[in-house]
Every structure is written in C-alpha cells, then in structure tokens.
Amino acid sequence: MTPSKSTCNVATLIERYFTERLMRQRNVSANTIASYRDTFRLVFSFAQARLHKPPSALSLGDLDAPFIGAFLGDLETKRGAAIRTRTCA
C-alpha cells in the first residue's frame, strides 16, 4: 500500500526534490541550491518550534495553509522580510 500524500515524510521528499528536480532535471546553480537549502532550514526550524517535531517526523499534512501562513508571517515579523522578499529571507 502506498502512503497517502499527507503521511509522506517531508525530509525524504525534500531530498528527492534537491537531487532529482533541481540537480538532475534543472541543473541549477550552487547558489540556487543554497538558497533553497537555507529556506528549508528556516521552515524546519519554525516547524520544530511550532509543531514540536523534528524534520524527520514532519509529514505533508503538517505543512498546511495555516502553517505556511504563520511561517511567512514569522519571516515578516522576526526577520523583517517584506512580502516581496520574504522568500529570499
């Protein structure tokens, strides 16, 4: 039985995204990979503080719209990232 999307381990999906999509399919620069890596570190740190789960325990269901909205709001308030630039914060 295949796990549902909401129970898939996020860490595994992120690793696949980096290796398959960014590196193999898109052949993106090291700077692009570093930018994505840094953003995911921020997401994982926020998730650990808010959800009390390490990245290895996160599922897609944990990263719902309210969570992402709270994360983006956190970027604005704690890091001073404007809406236009918060994806690069």
HTML snippet that shows the backbone in 3Dmol.js (N, CA, C, O; Angstrom):
<script src="https://3Dmol.org/build/3Dmol-min.js"></script>
<div id="view" style="width:600px;height:400px;position:relative"></div>
<script>
const pdb = `
ATOM      1  N   MET A   1       0.834  -1.176   0.000  1.00  0.00           N
ATOM      2  CA  MET A   1       0.000   0.000   0.000  1.00  0.00           C
ATOM      3  C   MET A   1       0.886   1.250   0.000  1.00  0.00           C
ATOM      4  O   MET A   1       1.819   1.346   0.797  1.00  0.00           O
ATOM      5  N   THR A   2       0.606   2.178  -0.864  1.00  0.00           N
ATOM      6  CA  THR A   2       1.372   3.415  -0.963  1.00  0.00           C
ATOM      7  C   THR A   2       0.866   4.404   0.063  1.00  0.00           C
ATOM      8  O   THR A   2      -0.344   4.562   0.220  1.00  0.00           O
ATOM      9  N   PRO A   3       1.789   5.091   0.785  1.00  0.00           N
ATOM     10  CA  PRO A   3       1.330   6.064   1.769  1.00  0.00           C
ATOM     11  C   PRO A   3       0.645   7.236   1.091  1.00  0.00           C
ATOM     12  O   PRO A   3       0.997   7.602  -0.030  1.00  0.00           O
ATOM     13  N   SER A   4      -0.333   7.825   1.769  1.00  0.00           N
ATOM     14  CA  SER A   4      -1.016   8.987   1.205  1.00  0.00           C
ATOM     15  C   SER A   4      -0.073  10.181   1.240  1.00  0.00           C
ATOM     16  O   SER A   4       0.933  10.181   1.949  1.00  0.00           O
ATOM     17  N   LYS A   5      -0.423  11.199   0.456  1.00  0.00           N
ATOM     18  CA  LYS A   5       0.433  12.380   0.397  1.00  0.00           C
ATOM     19  C   LYS A   5       0.576  13.044   1.763  1.00  0.00           C
ATOM     20  O   LYS A   5       1.632  13.593   2.077  1.00  0.00           O
ATOM     21  N   SER A   6      -0.476  12.999   2.576  1.00  0.00           N
ATOM     22  CA  SER A   6      -0.412  13.675   3.873  1.00  0.00           C
ATOM     23  C   SER A   6       0.488  12.944   4.865  1.00  0.00           C
ATOM     24  O   SER A   6       0.877  13.527   5.877  1.00  0.00           O
ATOM     25  N   THR A   7       0.830  11.675   4.598  1.00  0.00           N
ATOM     26  CA  THR A   7       1.691  10.945   5.523  1.00  0.00           C
ATOM     27  C   THR A   7       3.103  10.763   4.992  1.00  0.00           C
ATOM     28  O   THR A   7       3.933  10.161   5.673  1.00  0.00           O
ATOM     29  N   CYS A   8       3.400  11.257   3.816  1.00  0.00           N
ATOM     30  CA  CYS A   8       4.753  11.143   3.271  1.00  0.00           C
ATOM     31  C   CYS A   8       5.717  11.953   4.128  1.00  0.00           C
ATOM     32  O   CYS A   8       5.397  13.056   4.571  1.00  0.00           O
ATOM     33  N   ASN A   9       6.882  11.401   4.350  1.00  0.00           N
ATOM     34  CA  ASN A   9       7.915  12.072   5.124  1.00  0.00           C
ATOM     35  C   ASN A   9       8.462  13.245   4.319  1.00  0.00           C
ATOM     36  O   ASN A   9       8.947  13.066   3.202  1.00  0.00           O
ATOM     37  N   VAL A  10       8.384  14.430   4.882  1.00  0.00           N
ATOM     38  CA  VAL A  10       8.816  15.646   4.189  1.00  0.00           C
ATOM     39  C   VAL A  10      10.309  15.628   3.905  1.00  0.00           C
ATOM     40  O   VAL A  10      10.736  16.054   2.832  1.00  0.00           O
ATOM     41  N   ALA A  11      11.107  15.144   4.843  1.00  0.00           N
ATOM     42  CA  ALA A  11      12.558  15.133   4.650  1.00  0.00           C
ATOM     43  C   ALA A  11      12.931  14.318   3.407  1.00  0.00           C
ATOM     44  O   ALA A  11      13.798  14.726   2.634  1.00  0.00           O
ATOM     45  N   THR A  12      12.287  13.184   3.219  1.00  0.00           N
ATOM     46  CA  THR A  12      12.547  12.349   2.040  1.00  0.00           C
ATOM     47  C   THR A  12      12.134  13.067   0.759  1.00  0.00           C
ATOM     48  O   THR A  12      12.856  13.031  -0.238  1.00  0.00           O
ATOM     49  N   LEU A  13      10.989  13.711   0.785  1.00  0.00           N
ATOM     50  CA  LEU A  13      10.521  14.443  -0.397  1.00  0.00           C
ATOM     51  C   LEU A  13      11.445  15.608  -0.741  1.00  0.00           C
ATOM     52  O   LEU A  13      11.723  15.855  -1.915  1.00  0.00           O
ATOM     53  N   ILE A  14      11.916  16.316   0.269  1.00  0.00           N
ATOM     54  CA  ILE A  14      12.836  17.441   0.044  1.00  0.00           C
ATOM     55  C   ILE A  14      14.144  16.940  -0.548  1.00  0.00           C
ATOM     56  O   ILE A  14      14.685  17.548  -1.471  1.00  0.00           O
ATOM     57  N   GLU A  15      14.650  15.844  -0.026  1.00  0.00           N
ATOM     58  CA  GLU A  15      15.891  15.272  -0.566  1.00  0.00           C
ATOM     59  C   GLU A  15      15.709  14.909  -2.036  1.00  0.00           C
ATOM     60  O   GLU A  15      16.577  15.202  -2.859  1.00  0.00           O
ATOM     61  N   ARG A  16      14.606  14.283  -2.365  1.00  0.00           N
ATOM     62  CA  ARG A  16      14.332  13.940  -3.774  1.00  0.00           C
ATOM     63  C   ARG A  16      14.213  15.181  -4.639  1.00  0.00           C
ATOM     64  O   ARG A  16      14.691  15.206  -5.773  1.00  0.00           O
ATOM     65  N   TYR A  17      13.570  16.218  -4.095  1.00  0.00           N
ATOM     66  CA  TYR A  17      13.417  17.459  -4.835  1.00  0.00           C
ATOM     67  C   TYR A  17      14.784  18.049  -5.179  1.00  0.00           C
ATOM     68  O   TYR A  17      15.002  18.496  -6.305  1.00  0.00           O
ATOM     69  N   PHE A  18      15.697  18.051  -4.222  1.00  0.00           N
ATOM     70  CA  PHE A  18      17.031  18.578  -4.471  1.00  0.00           C
ATOM     71  C   PHE A  18      17.786  17.739  -5.496  1.00  0.00           C
ATOM     72  O   PHE A  18      18.357  18.276  -6.444  1.00  0.00           O
ATOM     73  N   THR A  19      17.788  16.410  -5.302  1.00  0.00           N
ATOM     74  CA  THR A  19      18.601  15.569  -6.184  1.00  0.00           C
ATOM     75  C   THR A  19      17.981  15.365  -7.555  1.00  0.00           C
ATOM     76  O   THR A  19      18.678  15.459  -8.565  1.00  0.00           O
ATOM     77  N   GLU A  20      16.698  15.091  -7.607  1.00  0.00           N
ATOM     78  CA  GLU A  20      16.054  14.793  -8.894  1.00  0.00           C
ATOM     79  C   GLU A  20      15.698  16.056  -9.672  1.00  0.00           C
ATOM     80  O   GLU A  20      16.103  16.223 -10.822  1.00  0.00           O
ATOM     81  N   ARG A  21      14.946  16.930  -9.042  1.00  0.00           N
ATOM     82  CA  ARG A  21      14.423  18.098  -9.752  1.00  0.00           C
ATOM     83  C   ARG A  21      15.479  19.183  -9.968  1.00  0.00           C
ATOM     84  O   ARG A  21      15.763  19.570 -11.102  1.00  0.00           O
ATOM     85  N   LEU A  22      16.049  19.662  -8.881  1.00  0.00           N
ATOM     86  CA  LEU A  22      16.977  20.790  -9.007  1.00  0.00           C
ATOM     87  C   LEU A  22      18.289  20.409  -9.673  1.00  0.00           C
ATOM     88  O   LEU A  22      18.755  21.099 -10.579  1.00  0.00           O
ATOM     89  N   MET A  23      18.887  19.306  -9.222  1.00  0.00           N
ATOM     90  CA  MET A  23      20.214  18.958  -9.720  1.00  0.00           C
ATOM     91  C   MET A  23      20.169  18.227 -11.066  1.00  0.00           C
ATOM     92  O   MET A  23      20.873  18.614 -11.999  1.00  0.00           O
ATOM     93  N   ARG A  24      19.367  17.200 -11.173  1.00  0.00           N
ATOM     94  CA  ARG A  24      19.368  16.400 -12.400  1.00  0.00           C
ATOM     95  C   ARG A  24      18.534  16.997 -13.523  1.00  0.00           C
ATOM     96  O   ARG A  24      19.007  17.104 -14.654  1.00  0.00           O
ATOM     97  N   GLN A  25      17.301  17.387 -13.225  1.00  0.00           N
ATOM     98  CA  GLN A  25      16.411  17.869 -14.274  1.00  0.00           C
ATOM     99  C   GLN A  25      16.678  19.316 -14.654  1.00  0.00           C
ATOM    100  O   GLN A  25      16.694  19.653 -15.838  1.00  0.00           O
ATOM    101  N   ARG A  26      16.886  20.168 -13.673  1.00  0.00           N
ATOM    102  CA  ARG A  26      17.038  21.593 -13.936  1.00  0.00           C
ATOM    103  C   ARG A  26      18.484  22.048 -14.021  1.00  0.00           C
ATOM    104  O   ARG A  26      18.771  23.096 -14.600  1.00  0.00           O
ATOM    105  N   ASN A  27      19.412  21.262 -13.444  1.00  0.00           N
ATOM    106  CA  ASN A  27      20.831  21.607 -13.446  1.00  0.00           C
ATOM    107  C   ASN A  27      21.056  23.040 -12.955  1.00  0.00           C
ATOM    108  O   ASN A  27      21.749  23.830 -13.597  1.00  0.00           O
ATOM    109  N   VAL A  28      20.459  23.355 -11.810  1.00  0.00           N
ATOM    110  CA  VAL A  28      20.545  24.713 -11.275  1.00  0.00           C
ATOM    111  C   VAL A  28      21.911  24.975 -10.648  1.00  0.00           C
ATOM    112  O   VAL A  28      22.681  24.052 -10.383  1.00  0.00           O
ATOM    113  N   SER A  29      22.186  26.235 -10.424  1.00  0.00           N
ATOM    114  CA  SER A  29      23.482  26.632  -9.869  1.00  0.00           C
ATOM    115  C   SER A  29      23.584  26.280  -8.387  1.00  0.00           C
ATOM    116  O   SER A  29      22.582  26.031  -7.716  1.00  0.00           O
ATOM    117  N   ALA A  30      24.796  26.266  -7.907  1.00  0.00           N
ATOM    118  CA  ALA A  30      25.050  26.009  -6.494  1.00  0.00           C
ATOM    119  C   ALA A  30      24.394  27.085  -5.628  1.00  0.00           C
ATOM    120  O   ALA A  30      23.934  26.796  -4.523  1.00  0.00           O
ATOM    121  N   ASN A  31      24.349  28.323  -6.124  1.00  0.00           N
ATOM    122  CA  ASN A  31      23.712  29.407  -5.373  1.00  0.00           C
ATOM    123  C   ASN A  31      22.212  29.176  -5.226  1.00  0.00           C
ATOM    124  O   ASN A  31      21.645  29.455  -4.170  1.00  0.00           O
ATOM    125  N   THR A  32      21.576  28.677  -6.258  1.00  0.00           N
ATOM    126  CA  THR A  32      20.143  28.379  -6.192  1.00  0.00           C
ATOM    127  C   THR A  32      19.881  27.271  -5.179  1.00  0.00           C
ATOM    128  O   THR A  32      18.955  27.366  -4.373  1.00  0.00           O
ATOM    129  N   ILE A  33      20.689  26.236  -5.221  1.00  0.00           N
ATOM    130  CA  ILE A  33      20.538  25.136  -4.274  1.00  0.00           C
ATOM    131  C   ILE A  33      20.748  25.644  -2.844  1.00  0.00           C
ATOM    132  O   ILE A  33      20.010  25.258  -1.938  1.00  0.00           O
ATOM    133  N   ALA A  34      21.736  26.494  -2.640  1.00  0.00           N
ATOM    134  CA  ALA A  34      21.992  27.045  -1.308  1.00  0.00           C
ATOM    135  C   ALA A  34      20.813  27.886  -0.819  1.00  0.00           C
ATOM    136  O   ALA A  34      20.468  27.847   0.362  1.00  0.00           O
ATOM    137  N   SER A  35      20.203  28.638  -1.719  1.00  0.00           N
ATOM    138  CA  SER A  35      19.054  29.457  -1.354  1.00  0.00           C
ATOM    139  C   SER A  35      17.877  28.586  -0.917  1.00  0.00           C
ATOM    140  O   SER A  35      17.244  28.853   0.104  1.00  0.00           O
ATOM    141  N   TYR A  36      17.593  27.552  -1.690  1.00  0.00           N
ATOM    142  CA  TYR A  36      16.520  26.619  -1.314  1.00  0.00           C
ATOM    143  C   TYR A  36      16.855  25.937   0.011  1.00  0.00           C
ATOM    144  O   TYR A  36      15.991  25.812   0.880  1.00  0.00           O
ATOM    145  N   ARG A  37      18.086  25.501   0.166  1.00  0.00           N
ATOM    146  CA  ARG A  37      18.512  24.837   1.400  1.00  0.00           C
ATOM    147  C   ARG A  37      18.273  25.738   2.600  1.00  0.00           C
ATOM    148  O   ARG A  37      17.735  25.301   3.618  1.00  0.00           O
ATOM    149  N   ASP A  38      18.672  26.990   2.477  1.00  0.00           N
ATOM    150  CA  ASP A  38      18.515  27.924   3.585  1.00  0.00           C
ATOM    151  C   ASP A  38      17.045  28.155   3.921  1.00  0.00           C
ATOM    152  O   ASP A  38      16.685  28.260   5.093  1.00  0.00           O
ATOM    153  N   THR A  39      16.207  28.234   2.908  1.00  0.00           N
ATOM    154  CA  THR A  39      14.769  28.411   3.135  1.00  0.00           C
ATOM    155  C   THR A  39      14.180  27.206   3.848  1.00  0.00           C
ATOM    156  O   THR A  39      13.395  27.360   4.784  1.00  0.00           O
ATOM    157  N   PHE A  40      14.554  26.004   3.414  1.00  0.00           N
ATOM    158  CA  PHE A  40      14.035  24.810   4.077  1.00  0.00           C
ATOM    159  C   PHE A  40      14.541  24.718   5.515  1.00  0.00           C
ATOM    160  O   PHE A  40      13.825  24.218   6.383  1.00  0.00           O
ATOM    161  N   ARG A  41      15.732  25.180   5.778  1.00  0.00           N
ATOM    162  CA  ARG A  41      16.227  25.212   7.162  1.00  0.00           C
ATOM    163  C   ARG A  41      15.346  26.103   8.031  1.00  0.00           C
ATOM    164  O   ARG A  41      15.028  25.765   9.171  1.00  0.00           O
ATOM    165  N   LEU A  42      14.955  27.251   7.469  1.00  0.00           N
ATOM    166  CA  LEU A  42      14.062  28.147   8.198  1.00  0.00           C
ATOM    167  C   LEU A  42      12.705  27.483   8.451  1.00  0.00           C
ATOM    168  O   LEU A  42      12.162  27.572   9.553  1.00  0.00           O
ATOM    169  N   VAL A  43      12.166  26.824   7.436  1.00  0.00           N
ATOM    170  CA  VAL A  43      10.880  26.124   7.577  1.00  0.00           C
ATOM    171  C   VAL A  43      10.992  25.049   8.653  1.00  0.00           C
ATOM    172  O   VAL A  43      10.128  24.945   9.524  1.00  0.00           O
ATOM    173  N   PHE A  44      12.059  24.248   8.592  1.00  0.00           N
ATOM    174  CA  PHE A  44      12.226  23.169   9.558  1.00  0.00           C
ATOM    175  C   PHE A  44      12.405  23.702  10.985  1.00  0.00           C
ATOM    176  O   PHE A  44      11.867  23.132  11.934  1.00  0.00           O
ATOM    177  N   SER A  45      13.148  24.777  11.130  1.00  0.00           N
ATOM    178  CA  SER A  45      13.344  25.385  12.444  1.00  0.00           C
ATOM    179  C   SER A  45      12.014  25.904  12.987  1.00  0.00           C
ATOM    180  O   SER A  45      11.695  25.712  14.161  1.00  0.00           O
ATOM    181  N   PHE A  46      11.244  26.562  12.122  1.00  0.00           N
ATOM    182  CA  PHE A  46       9.930  27.072  12.521  1.00  0.00           C
ATOM    183  C   PHE A  46       9.006  25.916  12.894  1.00  0.00           C
ATOM    184  O   PHE A  46       8.284  25.998  13.888  1.00  0.00           O
ATOM    185  N   ALA A  47       9.023  24.853  12.114  1.00  0.00           N
ATOM    186  CA  ALA A  47       8.174  23.690  12.383  1.00  0.00           C
ATOM    187  C   ALA A  47       8.545  23.050  13.718  1.00  0.00           C
ATOM    188  O   ALA A  47       7.669  22.641  14.480  1.00  0.00           O
ATOM    189  N   GLN A  48       9.828  22.965  13.996  1.00  0.00           N
ATOM    190  CA  GLN A  48      10.253  22.353  15.245  1.00  0.00           C
ATOM    191  C   GLN A  48       9.759  23.176  16.439  1.00  0.00           C
ATOM    192  O   GLN A  48       9.317  22.617  17.443  1.00  0.00           O
ATOM    193  N   ALA A  49       9.835  24.488  16.326  1.00  0.00           N
ATOM    194  CA  ALA A  49       9.371  25.360  17.414  1.00  0.00           C
ATOM    195  C   ALA A  49       7.851  25.340  17.539  1.00  0.00           C
ATOM    196  O   ALA A  49       7.317  25.310  18.648  1.00  0.00           O
ATOM    197  N   ARG A  50       7.160  25.357  16.414  1.00  0.00           N
ATOM    198  CA  ARG A  50       5.692  25.463  16.436  1.00  0.00           C
ATOM    199  C   ARG A  50       5.001  24.120  16.633  1.00  0.00           C
ATOM    200  O   ARG A  50       4.035  24.021  17.390  1.00  0.00           O
ATOM    201  N   LEU A  51       5.493  23.090  15.957  1.00  0.00           N
ATOM    202  CA  LEU A  51       4.837  21.787  15.980  1.00  0.00           C
ATOM    203  C   LEU A  51       5.508  20.796  16.930  1.00  0.00           C
ATOM    204  O   LEU A  51       4.973  19.722  17.206  1.00  0.00           O
ATOM    205  N   HIS A  52       6.684  21.172  17.423  1.00  0.00           N
ATOM    206  CA  HIS A  52       7.464  20.303  18.324  1.00  0.00           C
ATOM    207  C   HIS A  52       7.789  18.972  17.654  1.00  0.00           C
ATOM    208  O   HIS A  52       7.699  17.908  18.266  1.00  0.00           O
ATOM    209  N   LYS A  53       8.171  19.063  16.370  1.00  0.00           N
ATOM    210  CA  LYS A  53       8.555  17.876  15.603  1.00  0.00           C
ATOM    211  C   LYS A  53       9.874  18.150  14.899  1.00  0.00           C
ATOM    212  O   LYS A  53      10.070  19.233  14.347  1.00  0.00           O
ATOM    213  N   PRO A  54      10.777  17.181  14.912  1.00  0.00           N
ATOM    214  CA  PRO A  54      11.995  17.339  14.113  1.00  0.00           C
ATOM    215  C   PRO A  54      11.635  17.164  12.633  1.00  0.00           C
ATOM    216  O   PRO A  54      10.588  16.599  12.316  1.00  0.00           O
ATOM    217  N   PRO A  55      12.490  17.640  11.731  1.00  0.00           N
ATOM    218  CA  PRO A  55      12.198  17.496  10.298  1.00  0.00           C
ATOM    219  C   PRO A  55      11.892  16.060   9.875  1.00  0.00           C
ATOM    220  O   PRO A  55      11.051  15.835   9.005  1.00  0.00           O
ATOM    221  N   SER A  56      12.563  15.102  10.476  1.00  0.00           N
ATOM    222  CA  SER A  56      12.353  13.701  10.099  1.00  0.00           C
ATOM    223  C   SER A  56      10.962  13.201  10.453  1.00  0.00           C
ATOM    224  O   SER A  56      10.535  12.169   9.935  1.00  0.00           O
ATOM    225  N   ALA A  57      10.243  13.904  11.322  1.00  0.00           N
ATOM    226  CA  ALA A  57       8.900  13.485  11.721  1.00  0.00           C
ATOM    227  C   ALA A  57       7.798  14.262  11.023  1.00  0.00           C
ATOM    228  O   ALA A  57       6.621  13.966  11.224  1.00  0.00           O
ATOM    229  N   LEU A  58       8.150  15.249  10.207  1.00  0.00           N
ATOM    230  CA  LEU A  58       7.139  16.054   9.514  1.00  0.00           C
ATOM    231  C   LEU A  58       6.506  15.283   8.364  1.00  0.00           C
ATOM    232  O   LEU A  58       7.171  14.513   7.671  1.00  0.00           O
ATOM    233  N   SER A  59       5.210  15.503   8.175  1.00  0.00           N
ATOM    234  CA  SER A  59       4.518  14.958   7.011  1.00  0.00           C
ATOM    235  C   SER A  59       3.973  16.130   6.201  1.00  0.00           C
ATOM    236  O   SER A  59       3.948  17.262   6.684  1.00  0.00           O
ATOM    237  N   LEU A  60       3.545  15.868   4.991  1.00  0.00           N
ATOM    238  CA  LEU A  60       2.978  16.938   4.167  1.00  0.00           C
ATOM    239  C   LEU A  60       1.761  17.558   4.832  1.00  0.00           C
ATOM    240  O   LEU A  60       1.515  18.756   4.693  1.00  0.00           O
ATOM    241  N   GLY A  61       1.008  16.753   5.548  1.00  0.00           N
ATOM    242  CA  GLY A  61      -0.162  17.267   6.240  1.00  0.00           C
ATOM    243  C   GLY A  61       0.175  18.325   7.277  1.00  0.00           C
ATOM    244  O   GLY A  61      -0.656  19.178   7.589  1.00  0.00           O
ATOM    245  N   ASP A  62       1.386  18.276   7.812  1.00  0.00           N
ATOM    246  CA  ASP A  62       1.821  19.286   8.781  1.00  0.00           C
ATOM    247  C   ASP A  62       2.031  20.651   8.128  1.00  0.00           C
ATOM    248  O   ASP A  62       1.915  21.685   8.785  1.00  0.00           O
ATOM    249  N   LEU A  63       2.336  20.647   6.850  1.00  0.00           N
ATOM    250  CA  LEU A  63       2.664  21.887   6.142  1.00  0.00           C
ATOM    251  C   LEU A  63       1.440  22.420   5.404  1.00  0.00           C
ATOM    252  O   LEU A  63       1.479  22.654   4.196  1.00  0.00           O
ATOM    253  N   ASP A  64       0.362  22.605   6.145  1.00  0.00           N
ATOM    254  CA  ASP A  64      -0.880  23.073   5.548  1.00  0.00           C
ATOM    255  C   ASP A  64      -0.863  24.597   5.391  1.00  0.00           C
ATOM    256  O   ASP A  64       0.100  25.258   5.781  1.00  0.00           O
ATOM    257  N   ALA A  65      -1.928  25.141   4.822  1.00  0.00           N
ATOM    258  CA  ALA A  65      -2.001  26.581   4.552  1.00  0.00           C
ATOM    259  C   ALA A  65      -1.846  27.427   5.821  1.00  0.00           C
ATOM    260  O   ALA A  65      -1.114  28.416   5.789  1.00  0.00           O
ATOM    261  N   PRO A  66      -2.503  27.081   6.938  1.00  0.00           N
ATOM    262  CA  PRO A  66      -2.287  27.896   8.140  1.00  0.00           C
ATOM    263  C   PRO A  66      -0.827  27.878   8.620  1.00  0.00           C
ATOM    264  O   PRO A  66      -0.308  28.896   9.079  1.00  0.00           O
ATOM    265  N   PHE A  67      -0.176  26.722   8.511  1.00  0.00           N
ATOM    266  CA  PHE A  67       1.233  26.644   8.913  1.00  0.00           C
ATOM    267  C   PHE A  67       2.095  27.538   8.025  1.00  0.00           C
ATOM    268  O   PHE A  67       2.913  28.312   8.524  1.00  0.00           O
ATOM    269  N   ILE A  68       1.911  27.429   6.709  1.00  0.00           N
ATOM    270  CA  ILE A  68       2.714  28.243   5.779  1.00  0.00           C
ATOM    271  C   ILE A  68       2.437  29.726   6.000  1.00  0.00           C
ATOM    272  O   ILE A  68       3.363  30.536   5.975  1.00  0.00           O
ATOM    273  N   GLY A  69       1.174  30.089   6.216  1.00  0.00           N
ATOM    274  CA  GLY A  69       0.845  31.484   6.501  1.00  0.00           C
ATOM    275  C   GLY A  69       1.537  31.985   7.762  1.00  0.00           C
ATOM    276  O   GLY A  69       2.045  33.105   7.799  1.00  0.00           O
ATOM    277  N   ALA A  70       1.553  31.147   8.792  1.00  0.00           N
ATOM    278  CA  ALA A  70       2.233  31.518  10.042  1.00  0.00           C
ATOM    279  C   ALA A  70       3.738  31.640   9.817  1.00  0.00           C
ATOM    280  O   ALA A  70       4.378  32.538  10.364  1.00  0.00           O
ATOM    281  N   PHE A  71       4.302  30.739   9.014  1.00  0.00           N
ATOM    282  CA  PHE A  71       5.730  30.802   8.704  1.00  0.00           C
ATOM    283  C   PHE A  71       6.068  32.097   7.968  1.00  0.00           C
ATOM    284  O   PHE A  71       7.041  32.770   8.309  1.00  0.00           O
ATOM    285  N   LEU A  72       5.274  32.445   6.969  1.00  0.00           N
ATOM    286  CA  LEU A  72       5.527  33.672   6.217  1.00  0.00           C
ATOM    287  C   LEU A  72       5.360  34.905   7.103  1.00  0.00           C
ATOM    288  O   LEU A  72       6.120  35.866   6.991  1.00  0.00           O
ATOM    289  N   GLY A  73       4.367  34.869   7.979  1.00  0.00           N
ATOM    290  CA  GLY A  73       4.188  35.963   8.930  1.00  0.00           C
ATOM    291  C   GLY A  73       5.380  36.087   9.867  1.00  0.00           C
ATOM    292  O   GLY A  73       5.810  37.191  10.203  1.00  0.00           O
ATOM    293  N   ASP A  74       5.903  34.947  10.279  1.00  0.00           N
ATOM    294  CA  ASP A  74       7.083  34.930  11.142  1.00  0.00           C
ATOM    295  C   ASP A  74       8.294  35.536  10.428  1.00  0.00           C
ATOM    296  O   ASP A  74       9.074  36.274  11.029  1.00  0.00           O
ATOM    297  N   LEU A  75       8.439  35.219   9.145  1.00  0.00           N
ATOM    298  CA  LEU A  75       9.542  35.819   8.377  1.00  0.00           C
ATOM    299  C   LEU A  75       9.421  37.338   8.350  1.00  0.00           C
ATOM    300  O   LEU A  75      10.417  38.054   8.455  1.00  0.00           O
ATOM    301  N   GLU A  76       8.194  37.818   8.208  1.00  0.00           N
ATOM    302  CA  GLU A  76       7.976  39.262   8.176  1.00  0.00           C
ATOM    303  C   GLU A  76       8.300  39.917   9.512  1.00  0.00           C
ATOM    304  O   GLU A  76       8.982  40.941   9.560  1.00  0.00           O
ATOM    305  N   THR A  77       7.811  39.325  10.592  1.00  0.00           N
ATOM    306  CA  THR A  77       7.983  39.983  11.897  1.00  0.00           C
ATOM    307  C   THR A  77       9.366  39.784  12.497  1.00  0.00           C
ATOM    308  O   THR A  77       9.956  40.741  12.999  1.00  0.00           O
ATOM    309  N   LYS A  78       9.891  38.583  12.459  1.00  0.00           N
ATOM    310  CA  LYS A  78      11.168  38.315  13.125  1.00  0.00           C
ATOM    311  C   LYS A  78      12.384  38.623  12.271  1.00  0.00           C
ATOM    312  O   LYS A  78      13.438  38.977  12.800  1.00  0.00           O
ATOM    313  N   ARG A  79      12.252  38.494  10.957  1.00  0.00           N
ATOM    314  CA  ARG A  79      13.406  38.725  10.084  1.00  0.00           C
ATOM    315  C   ARG A  79      13.272  40.016   9.288  1.00  0.00           C
ATOM    316  O   ARG A  79      14.185  40.387   8.550  1.00  0.00           O
ATOM    317  N   GLY A  80      12.142  40.702   9.432  1.00  0.00           N
ATOM    318  CA  GLY A  80      11.945  41.957   8.718  1.00  0.00           C
ATOM    319  C   GLY A  80      11.821  41.800   7.217  1.00  0.00           C
ATOM    320  O   GLY A  80      12.104  42.729   6.461  1.00  0.00           O
ATOM    321  N   ALA A  81      11.400  40.626   6.790  1.00  0.00           N
ATOM    322  CA  ALA A  81      11.281  40.358   5.355  1.00  0.00           C
ATOM    323  C   ALA A  81       9.948  40.890   4.838  1.00  0.00           C
ATOM    324  O   ALA A  81       8.888  40.508   5.333  1.00  0.00           O
ATOM    325  N   ALA A  82      10.002  41.764   3.850  1.00  0.00           N
ATOM    326  CA  ALA A  82       8.789  42.265   3.218  1.00  0.00           C
ATOM    327  C   ALA A  82       8.150  41.153   2.399  1.00  0.00           C
ATOM    328  O   ALA A  82       8.803  40.168   2.054  1.00  0.00           O
ATOM    329  N   ILE A  83       6.885  41.318   2.096  1.00  0.00           N
ATOM    330  CA  ILE A  83       6.177  40.294   1.322  1.00  0.00           C
ATOM    331  C   ILE A  83       6.908  39.979   0.021  1.00  0.00           C
ATOM    332  O   ILE A  83       6.993  38.815  -0.371  1.00  0.00           O
ATOM    333  N   ARG A  84       7.437  41.001  -0.653  1.00  0.00           N
ATOM    334  CA  ARG A  84       8.131  40.786  -1.929  1.00  0.00           C
ATOM    335  C   ARG A  84       9.417  39.994  -1.772  1.00  0.00           C
ATOM    336  O   ARG A  84       9.827  39.294  -2.698  1.00  0.00           O
ATOM    337  N   THR A  85      10.060  40.094  -0.615  1.00  0.00           N
ATOM    338  CA  THR A  85      11.382  39.486  -0.472  1.00  0.00           C
ATOM    339  C   THR A  85      11.443  38.343   0.519  1.00  0.00           C
ATOM    340  O   THR A  85      12.513  37.763   0.703  1.00  0.00           O
ATOM    341  N   ARG A  86      10.345  37.996   1.163  1.00  0.00           N
ATOM    342  CA  ARG A  86      10.419  37.017   2.233  1.00  0.00           C
ATOM    343  C   ARG A  86      10.791  35.626   1.756  1.00  0.00           C
ATOM    344  O   ARG A  86      11.247  34.816   2.563  1.00  0.00           O
ATOM    345  N   THR A  87      10.616  35.315   0.488  1.00  0.00           N
ATOM    346  CA  THR A  87      11.057  34.010   0.006  1.00  0.00           C
ATOM    347  C   THR A  87      12.567  33.926  -0.083  1.00  0.00           C
ATOM    348  O   THR A  87      13.120  32.836  -0.230  1.00  0.00           O
ATOM    349  N   CYS A  88      13.229  35.045   0.001  1.00  0.00           N
ATOM    350  CA  CYS A  88      14.698  35.063  -0.035  1.00  0.00           C
ATOM    351  C   CYS A  88      15.284  35.373   1.332  1.00  0.00           C
ATOM    352  O   CYS A  88      16.490  35.592   1.452  1.00  0.00           O
ATOM    353  N   ALA A  89      14.453  35.393   2.356  1.00  0.00           N
ATOM    354  CA  ALA A  89      14.906  35.816   3.696  1.00  0.00           C
ATOM    355  C   ALA A  89      15.788  34.804   4.320  1.00  0.00           C
ATOM    356  O   ALA A  89      16.255  35.001   5.442  1.00  0.00           O
TER     357      ALA A  89
END
`;
const viewer = $3Dmol.createViewer("view");
viewer.addModel(pdb, "pdb");
viewer.setStyle({}, {cartoon: {color: "spectrum"}});
viewer.zoomTo();
viewer.render();
</script>
